[in-house]
Amino acid sequence: MARAPHDVPSPDPSLPTVSGLVVVDKPAGWTSHDVVARMRRLAGTRKVGHAGTLDPMATGVLVVGVEKATRLLTWVVGQDKTYEAVLRLGQATVTDDAEGELVAAAEPAAVEALTDEAVTAAVAGLTGAIQQVPAKVSAIKVDGRRAYAQVRAGRDVELAARPVTVSAFDVHRITRTRDDAGRPVLDVEATVSCSTGTYVRALARDLGEALGVGGHLTALRRTRVGALTVEHASTLDQLAADVAAGRPLPVTTLEQAAAGLFPVRRLTAAEAGDLADGRRIGPSAGDPADGPLDNDAVTAGLAPDGRLVALLQDRGDRGARTAKPVLVFLPGERFPAVPEPPAQPGRDR
């Protein structure tokens, strides 16, 4: 559980408030909200949020936005993710993970008859573009209420299948073992890379169903969100030690984060000023005659001094395209032109 607030160091008030993404290595037993609450104290601001919930039993990468970087979290959530997982075959639970009540256990003979080849073949069937029914104990809303709240209230919840992409489902080891009651089970250790909205718990459930023995998730560690990996992550204890020592929190700056999420457009001083005032500028795309425009494509606009001014989307049809600011980070700012470096005199030969 989280320590009481008085046990958490506060940042040095002489240091500027950080604004960026902090990659936290979430410990087991903590909710994502617990981590946000701790980070608010460590960062010295209430303006903190996270990009994608991790279940309490899960560990690993939780991307936390501080101050202006909270406005980037919508796009961070949409990034592909990678997990290290252990999927147990032979038993099903109400939550599709080890936190839930056991609702079915396969006949021992059926579990013992499973071959490694059968498991890997079933895994292949859950790889690529698939239709997945999310886990019932999830934050998805059904009739205006969270699915998990309805399940815990004893209601039967039906969730619609939705398209997701499992780009990699690599099995590293299959271990034949027994649970605490002595029942035979298979533990499948795997790496899963997938699109946003994919439930690894549901993959464990569906793998067990495909093999006719049931399945659930027993361990999960998120190792990557987009370009941010567990190698970039700090534990909460490490972050607390930084703050206690008067060091600033290690952040991925707004500019670094935007460059990892979007194509970058280098702006002139005049363009940066127009965007800061909410005005459109010339399009970011190429020749206006290049065909249909992707109005969902986002570009990060950087000022001549390198600061992130705005996120842009091209709008309009052929011959009338403009780039519209959809999110302005430096409203009303003015940007002096950066002088060109002097030409180097030629050498006498």
N, C-alpha and C positions, 0 to 999 in steps of 0.2 A: 504493500500500500504506500501511497505518497506520504512523505514526511509532513509534519505540521508546518504551516507557513513560517513560524518563527525559527525553524531550523534551516531555512533557505537563505543564502546570502543575497543581499541587494547590490545592484551595480553601483560603481563609483559615480556619484552625481556629476563629477567633473568631466566624465567621458560623454561624448555625444551619443544620443539614442541610436542604436543600430537600426538599419532598415535593409532587410534582405531575407534570404532563405537560410534556415538552420536545419541541417540534416541530423536528426536525432536517432540514435539506436534505441528503440523502445524496449524496455524490459518486459518480461512476462509478468502478468498479473496487473498491469496498468491499463486503464482505458486510454484511448487517444485524448479524451477530455482531461484526464489526469495530467498528461504530458503538457497540454496547452496551459493548464493552470500553473504548473511549475515554471514553464517558460515565461509566463507573464511576470512572475516575480523576478526571475533571473534577468529578463530584458528590461524590467522597470517600466512596462507599458501594458495597458489592457488590450492593445491592438495586436493580437496574436491569433492565428488560426492554423489549421492543418489541412493537408491535401490528401484526403483519402483515409478513411478509418481503418485501423488495424484492430482485430478482436483482442480482448484481454490476454488470451493464451498465446497470441502471436508476438514475435519479436522482430526487430530489424528496422528498416528505413521508414521513418515517419517524417515527411517534409513539413516543416513549420515555417510559416510566413510571419515576419515581424514588421510592423508599421506599414509602409507603402507596399511592401512585397506581398501583403495579404491580398492585394488586388490581382496578383498573378496566379493565385492558387487555383482558380477555375481552370486555367490551362494546364497546370501541373497535374491536376486530378486526371485529365484526359490522356496522360502519357502511358505508354505500355509499361508493364511491371514484370519483375522476375522474382520468383520465390523458390526457396528450398523447403520441401514438404515431406512429411511421412504420412502415407495413406494406409489405413488398416483395413484389410479385407477379411470378411467373415462376420462382421457385426455392423448394425445400423443404429444410429442414435437420432433423437428428435431434433437435434440442432445440426446434424451432419458433422459434428466434431466431438472431441473428447469431453467437452463441458456439459454435454446433454445426456439425458437419461437413455440407457440402452433400451431399444424398442424391438430388436430382432437379432437373433444369433443363428447363423447357418448350422446345419448338421455338420458335425465334425468330419464325417466322411467326405462331404462336398468340399470343404476347405482343404483337406489333405489331398484331394484329387486334383486341385488346381496346379497346372504346370506354369513354369516361367514363360513359356511360349504363349500360353493362353492369356496371361497377364499383359505381355507386351503387345499382343494383337489387339486386345481391348483398349489399351492405351492409344494405339494408333487410330482407333475409331473415334477418339476424343481429341484428336489433334487437327488443327486447321480451322476453317470457318465452320462453326457448329451452332446449333440452337441449344441454349442452356436455360433450364428452369432455375432461378436463383434459390438459394437456401431460404427456407421459410422463416427462420429466425434471422431476419435482416432488417435494415432500415428502410426498405422499400415501402412506400405507402400503398395501402389497399383501402379504398373507400375513405380516404382521408386520414387513416390511422396507420402507424408503423406496423409492419407485419409481425415483428417480434413481440410487440405489446399484445396483439391479438392472440398469438400462439400461447403466450404466457397466461392469458386470460381463459385458455381452454377452447378457443375457437379454431375451427379448421380453416386454414387460409389456402387459397389456390392462387398461385402466381403464374403469369403467362411466360412462356419461353421467349427468349430474346436472343438476337444474334451476337455472338462474341467470337473472338479469334484466339485460338491457342497456338501460337507460332512455334512453340517448342514444348514437348512433354517427354523429357529424357529420364528414363529409369536407370538408376545407378546400382541399386542393390535390392534384392528381394529376400527377406529374412523370414523363415518359418519359425514361429515361436508360439507361446501360449500366454493368455491373459492372466490376471490375478486369480481367476476362478479355475484355471487349468484348461480353458477351452482353446483349441487350435486357431491361430490367426496367421495371416501373412502381412508383414509390414513392408510397404513399398517406399523406398527412398527415391525421390525424384526432384528434378529441377523443372519448373514450369515458367514459361514466359508467355504473357497473355495481354490482351487488350483491356482497357478500362472496363469495369463492370463485370469481369469474370470472377466467379466465386470458386476458389480452390476447394473449399468444402463441398461444393456441388460436384466438382470433378471427382472427388473421393466417393461421394454417394453414387454418382452415375457409373463409375468404374465398378463398384461393387454390384450394382444392379445388372450391368452388362454381363458379369460373370456369374450372376445368380446366387451370390452369397452375402450381399450387402457390404457397405463400406462407410468409413468416416475418417475424418482428418484427426491425427493425433499430435502433430507438430507442424508449425509454420514459421518461417523466417523470411521476411521480405528483404531482398538484397539489392533491388534496383527500382527506381522510379525515373523513367526517362534516362537522362544522362547522369543522374545522381545515384551513386552506389553506396553500399555499406562502407566502402573504403573512405568515403567522404564524411562518415557519420561520427558523432561524438555521443558518449553516454551522458546521461543527466548528471552523474557524479563528476565527469570531466568538465562539463559546462559550469557546474557549481564551483569547481576548483578554479576555473578561469575567472569567474566573477569575484570569488573571494580574494584572489590575488591581484585584483584590479585590472585584469586584462579584458579587452573587448571580446564579445562572443564571436566565434568563427562563423562568418556568414558568406554565403554566395551572394554577391551584390546584385542589385536590380539589373545592372547592365550585363553581368555574367549570366544571370538567370534568363534574361530575355534573349541573349545570344544563343543559349542552349535550347530555347523553345521555338524561336522564330527566325526567319531570314532577317538580316540586318540591313537597314537603309541608312547611309550616312547623309545627314541633312546639311543644307547650307544654313547659315545664321538666319536668313530670311524665312526659310521653310520652318525652321525650329520655332521662330517667333509666331508664325501663323498657326502652327499646331498648338502652341501654348495658349493661344487665344481661342482655340476651338475651330479655327478655319481650315477648310480643305486645301490641299496642295495638289500638285501634279501626281499622276498615278505612279505606283511602285512597279507595276507590271511593265512588260516590254512594249513593243509596237501595238497601238490600239487596234490594229487590223489582225492581231494574232489569234482571233477566235473567241470562243466563249470565255467569260470572266468567272473565276472562282471567287464569289463574294464572301466565302468563309475564310479565305486565306488571310492570315494576319502577318504583318511586318512590324518589326521593332524599329522605331525611328530614333537615331542617336544624334545628339547635337554635335557641333564641331569640337566641343571640349570633351566628348565621349559620354556625357550623361544621357540617360534614357528620358526622352521627352514624351513620347506617346506610342501607343500601339495603333496601327493603321490598317484599314481595309479599303481596297479599291472598290469603287462604286461606279455605276453607269454602264452604258453600252459602248460599242465601237465608236471611236471618234469623240466620245464625250466622257471619258473616264477621269475620275479624280480620286485622290486618296483621302479618306475621311478618318479623323481621329476618333477611335472608339474608346480610348482610355488615355487620359492626359495625366502625366505624373508631375509636371512642372508648370501648373497653370499660371499665366501672366508673366512668366519669366522672359527676360531679354537675353540675347546671346550675341556677344561681340564676335565679329568675324575673326577667324584665326588667320593671321597673315601667312602668305606663302613663304616657305624658306627661301633665302636668297640663292640665286643661281651660283653654282660653283664656277670660279674662273677656270678657263681651259689652261692646260699646261703647254708650255712651249716644247715642241718636239725637236 
